[in-house]
């Protein structure tokens, strides 16, 4: 029997955090290539530091003549991302930052294992293990600590960008510790919020006065009490932020991107990778399946693991764990998920419609727990497989 009464903590980081800025640029490059060609291959990494952004990795288009043209657009893509996030400080400004582009054509040796050929299914873009998770403690079937950590920072970004809070700046981190009773979140024991701000004269108390109303607005009523500990800008002044204060790198916030530590992680990052890379697409499929298992009523908590080998189409293994909450056997769930969804790389991309420019929006505030969008964004958050799964067990 799992513990029912405990405190659990998750953190999030804002779109202006140096690592998230790099995720955003990498995913914007991916979206640009997918706009040109749905089968484009992209593995884009970004590094950012004071007054400098470095972009590298591998890209591929079937029309080689267009590759040079699209590589020429990368610098402006990076500047547009930095501008939208809001960096206009002396040592990191969208218009003056130096951008170096080292993207180059995809390795032929990788392509030969991934590309579909006569008599051969398209293989996975890499080996690895991917996990998906769902739990019924929120309407989004997400762990509450990470869901609300994201929500706080997203709300602060909204009021910063609207001009409602003109002294807030892009770089920020949040952390929530939630108290669970009988397995459900019931209150906040501590709130940690560090946000970049404009004025050296602003104290931690000044920043708390700005952010506290928005935090209270986002969290469920009654969760904040007199016993809740507040730690707002606990180190004091936070004017120097973003890549000028701390270097950033694509793919360094994998726990923020997923379940906030509430579930296992296979170790692969998402941003900058096209959906032939199962690090991304199979992690989305695993979340989709776990969420549909919980939505179907077969369990209140579910973990799905998938594993792949580079160049091999079918998953090597499928594992389900309902953590003692299942209404059916896990072996039956494992057979059912393989029956209702083609879990080859192409099958996943087709089922979830992943060959579309839908990735920039995933680069901050979590890849999971978001509402499915009309253009196919966050398609892995649908619960349209619930009935099929129930029939298959």
C-alpha positions in Angstrom: 0.0 0.0 0.0 1.5 3.4 -1.0 1.7 6.2 1.5 -1.4 8.3 1.8 -0.2 11.2 4.0 2.9 13.1 3.0 4.4 16.3 1.5 5.6 16.3 -2.1 7.4 19.1 -3.9 7.8 20.1 -7.6 9.4 23.0 -9.3 8.9 24.9 -12.6 10.9 27.5 -14.5 9.6 30.3 -16.7 9.9 30.8 -20.4 12.6 33.4 -19.6 14.8 30.9 -17.7 18.0 30.4 -19.7 17.4 26.7 -20.3 13.8 27.3 -21.4 14.9 30.1 -23.7 17.1 27.6 -25.4 14.3 25.0 -25.5 12.1 27.7 -27.2 14.7 28.5 -29.9 15.3 24.8 -30.6 11.6 24.1 -30.9 11.0 27.2 -33.1 13.7 26.0 -35.5 11.9 22.6 -35.5 8.6 24.3 -36.3 10.1 26.2 -39.2 11.4 23.1 -40.8 8.2 21.2 -40.3 6.3 24.1 -41.8 8.4 23.6 -45.0 8.2 19.8 -44.9 6.2 17.6 -42.5 8.9 14.8 -42.8 11.8 17.2 -42.0 14.5 15.8 -39.7 15.7 18.1 -37.0 17.9 17.6 -33.9 18.6 21.2 -32.8 20.5 22.2 -29.7 20.9 25.8 -28.4 23.3 27.3 -25.9 22.9 30.8 -24.5 25.2 33.0 -22.4 26.0 36.8 -22.0 25.2 38.4 -25.4 25.6 35.2 -27.3 23.4 32.3 -28.7 25.0 29.3 -30.3 22.8 26.9 -32.3 24.0 23.5 -33.6 22.8 20.1 -34.6 21.5 18.2 -37.6 18.7 19.0 -40.0 17.4 17.4 -43.2 14.9 18.2 -46.0 14.2 16.0 -49.0 14.7 19.0 -51.2 18.4 19.7 -50.6 18.1 23.1 -52.5 15.9 24.4 -49.8 18.1 23.4 -46.9 20.5 26.4 -47.4 17.5 28.8 -47.6 16.1 27.5 -44.3 19.4 27.5 -42.5 19.6 31.2 -43.4 16.4 31.8 -41.5 17.7 30.4 -38.2 19.3 33.6 -36.8 16.1 35.6 -37.2 14.1 32.7 -35.6 16.3 33.0 -32.6 16.0 36.8 -32.4 12.2 36.6 -32.7 12.0 34.0 -29.8 14.2 36.2 -27.5 12.1 39.3 -28.3 8.8 37.5 -27.6 10.1 36.2 -24.3 11.0 39.8 -23.4 14.8 40.2 -23.2 15.9 43.7 -23.9 18.6 44.1 -21.2 22.0 45.5 -21.9 23.9 42.2 -21.8 21.2 40.1 -23.5 19.0 42.0 -26.1 17.1 40.4 -28.9 18.4 42.9 -31.4 22.1 42.9 -30.4 22.9 39.4 -29.2 25.4 37.5 -31.4 23.8 34.4 -32.9 26.1 31.7 -34.3 24.4 28.9 -36.4 26.2 25.6 -36.8 23.3 23.5 -38.0 24.3 21.0 -40.7 22.8 18.1 -42.7 21.7 15.0 -40.9 24.2 12.1 -40.7 23.6 9.5 -43.4 24.4 6.7 -41.0 21.6 7.8 -38.7 19.2 8.3 -41.6 19.8 4.7 -42.9 18.4 3.2 -39.7 15.5 5.6 -39.4 14.2 6.1 -42.9 11.6 3.7 -44.3 12.9 1.6 -47.3 11.5 -1.0 -49.6 10.2 -3.9 -47.4 11.3 -2.2 -44.2 9.3 -0.2 -41.7 10.6 3.2 -40.6 12.8 2.6 -37.5 13.0 4.5 -34.2 15.4 7.5 -34.3 17.2 6.2 -31.2 17.2 3.6 -28.5 15.8 4.4 -25.1 13.0 4.1 -22.6 10.1 6.5 -22.3 7.6 6.9 -19.5 4.0 8.3 -19.4 2.1 9.0 -16.3 -1.4 10.0 -15.2 -3.2 10.4 -11.8 -6.7 11.5 -10.9 -5.7 14.2 -8.4 -6.4 17.0 -10.8 -8.9 17.5 -13.7 -6.0 17.4 -16.1 -4.9 14.0 -14.6 -1.6 15.5 -13.7 0.3 15.6 -10.4 -0.8 18.8 -8.6 2.6 20.1 -7.5 4.0 20.5 -11.1 0.6 21.5 -12.6 0.3 24.5 -10.2 4.0 25.4 -10.3 3.6 25.9 -14.0 0.3 27.8 -13.6 1.9 30.3 -11.3 4.7 31.2 -13.7 2.4 31.2 -16.7 0.1 33.8 -14.9 3.1 36.0 -14.0 4.3 35.9 -17.6 0.8 37.0 -18.7 0.7 40.1 -16.5 4.3 40.9 -17.3 3.8 40.9 -21.0 0.5 42.7 -20.8 2.2 45.6 -19.0 0.0 45.0 -15.9 3.2 44.4 -13.9 5.9 46.4 -15.6 8.7 45.7 -13.1 8.7 41.9 -13.6 11.3 40.5 -15.9 11.4 37.2 -17.8 13.6 34.9 -15.7 11.7 33.1 -12.9 11.4 29.9 -10.9 8.6 28.5 -8.7 8.4 25.6 -6.3 5.4 24.2 -4.4 5.3 21.8 -1.5 1.8 20.2 -1.2 0.4 18.3 1.7 -1.4 15.1 0.8 -4.1 13.4 3.0 -5.6 10.1 2.0 -3.6 10.4 -1.3 -5.1 13.7 -2.4 -3.5 17.2 -2.2 -5.2 19.4 0.4 -2.9 22.3 1.1 0.3 24.2 0.4 3.0 23.9 3.1 5.5 26.2 1.3 5.7 28.4 -1.8 9.1 29.4 -3.3 9.1 32.1 -6.0 12.2 33.8 -7.4 11.6 36.3 -10.2 13.8 38.7 -12.0 12.8 42.3 -11.5 13.6 45.7 -12.9 14.8 47.9 -10.0 17.7 47.4 -7.6 15.6 49.2 -4.9 12.9 46.5 -4.9 13.1 44.2 -1.9 11.8 40.7 -1.4 8.8 42.2 0.4 8.1 44.4 -2.6 8.2 41.5 -5.0 6.0 39.4 -2.7 3.4 42.2 -2.7 3.4 42.0 -6.6 3.2 38.3 -7.0 1.1 37.1 -4.1 -2.3 38.1 -5.5 -1.6 36.1 -8.7 -0.4 33.1 -6.8 -3.5 33.1 -4.7 -5.6 33.5 -7.8 -4.1 30.4 -9.4 -4.1 28.0 -6.4 -7.3 26.3 -5.3 -9.3 28.1 -2.6 -8.3 27.0 0.9 -4.9 25.6 0.0 -3.0 28.6 1.4 -3.2 28.9 5.1 -1.6 30.8 8.0 0.9 28.0 8.2 2.0 28.2 4.6 5.6 29.4 4.4 6.5 32.0 1.8 9.9 32.3 0.2 9.8 35.1 -2.4 13.2 36.1 -3.8 14.8 34.7 -0.7 18.3 35.8 -1.9 17.3 39.4 -2.3 18.0 41.4 -5.4 17.4 39.5 -8.7 17.9 42.2 -11.5 20.6 40.4 -13.5 18.9 37.4 -15.0 18.5 35.2 -18.0 21.5 34.0 -20.0 23.5 37.0 -18.8 23.2 35.7 -15.2 23.4 32.0 -15.9 24.1 30.1 -19.1 21.3 28.1 -20.7 21.2 24.8 -22.7 18.4 22.9 -24.5 17.1 19.9 -22.8 18.3 20.5 -19.3 14.8 20.7 -17.6 13.4 17.3 -18.3 11.7 16.9 -14.9 10.1 20.3 -15.3 8.9 19.3 -18.7 7.2 16.1 -17.5 5.8 15.2 -14.1 7.8 17.2 -11.6 9.5 14.1 -10.2 6.2 12.3 -9.4 7.0 9.6 -12.1 10.0 7.9 -13.6 11.9 9.5 -16.5 13.7 7.7 -19.3 16.3 10.5 -19.5 15.6 11.9 -23.0 14.9 15.5 -23.6 12.2 16.7 -26.0 12.9 20.2 -27.4 14.5 20.6 -30.8 13.8 17.0 -31.8 11.5 16.0 -34.7 8.9 13.3 -33.9 10.9 10.4 -35.5 12.9 10.7 -32.3 11.1 8.5 -29.9 12.6 10.4 -27.0 9.8 12.9 -27.8 7.1 11.1 -29.7 7.0 7.9 -27.6 7.0 9.9 -24.4 3.9 11.7 -25.7 2.4 8.3 -26.7 3.1 6.9 -23.2 1.4 9.9 -21.6 -1.5 9.6 -24.0 -2.0 5.9 -23.1 -1.6 6.4 -19.3 -4.1 9.3 -19.4 -6.6 7.2 -21.2 -6.2 4.3 -18.8 -7.1 6.6 -15.9 -9.8 8.4 -17.9 -11.4 5.0 -18.7 -11.7 4.2 -14.9 -9.4 1.2 -15.1 -7.1 2.9 -12.5 -6.7 6.1 -10.6 -3.0 6.2 -11.2 -1.0 4.7 -14.1 2.6 4.6 -15.4 3.3 3.3 -18.9 6.9 2.5 -20.1 7.9 1.9 -23.7 11.3 0.9 -25.0 12.9 1.1 -28.5 16.0 0.3 -30.4 17.4 2.6 -33.2 16.3 1.4 -36.6 13.7 -1.0 -35.2 10.0 0.0 -35.7 8.1 -1.9 -33.0 8.6 -1.2 -29.3 10.8 -3.8 -27.6 8.6 -3.8 -24.5 5.4 -2.3 -23.0 5.0 -2.1 -19.3 2.1 -0.9 -17.2 1.9 -0.1 -13.5 -1.3 1.0 -11.8 0.3 1.3 -8.4 -2.3 -0.8 -6.6 -5.2 1.3 -7.9 -6.1 -0.9 -10.9 -9.6 -2.4 -11.6 -8.0 -4.7 -14.2 -4.7 -6.6 -14.4 -1.7 -4.7 -15.6 -1.0 -7.5 -18.1 -4.4 -6.9 -19.7 -3.6 -3.2 -19.9 -0.3 -3.9 -21.7 -2.0 -6.0 -24.3 -4.8 -3.5 -24.7 -2.6 -0.5 -25.4 -0.7 -2.4 -28.1 -4.1 -3.4 -29.6 -5.6 0.1 -29.8 -2.6 2.1 -30.9 0.2 1.4 -33.4 3.3 2.2 -31.4 5.8 2.3 -34.2 7.3 5.7 -34.8 5.2 6.3 -37.9 2.1 4.9 -36.1 2.5 7.3 -33.2 3.1 10.3 -35.5 0.0 9.4 -37.6 -2.3 8.7 -34.6 -1.3 11.9 -32.8 -0.7 14.1 -35.9 2.8 15.0 -34.8 4.2 16.1 -38.2 3.0 19.6 -37.7 4.6 22.8 -36.4 3.1 22.5 -32.9 6.2 22.5 -30.7 7.3 26.0 -29.8 4.3 26.2 -27.5 5.4 23.1 -25.6 8.8 24.7 -24.6 7.6 26.3 -21.4 5.0 25.4 -18.7 5.1 21.7 -19.3 4.5 19.3 -22.2 1.6 17.6 -20.3 -1.6 18.6 -18.6 -2.4 21.2 -21.3 -5.7 21.3 -23.2 -5.7 19.8 -26.8 -5.8 22.5 -29.4 -7.7 22.8 -32.6 -4.6 22.8 -34.8 -3.3 19.5 -33.2 -1.3 21.0 -30.5 -1.1 18.8 -27.4 -3.0 16.0 -29.2 -1.5 13.5 -26.7 -3.8 15.1 -24.0 -6.9 13.8 -25.6 -8.9 11.0 -23.9 -10.5 9.6 -27.0 -9.0 6.1 -26.5 -10.7 5.4 -23.1 -13.7 3.5 -24.6 -11.5 1.4 -26.9 -9.2 0.5 -24.0 -12.1 -0.7 -21.9 -13.3 -2.9 -24.8 -9.8 -4.3 -25.3 -9.2 -5.6 -21.8 
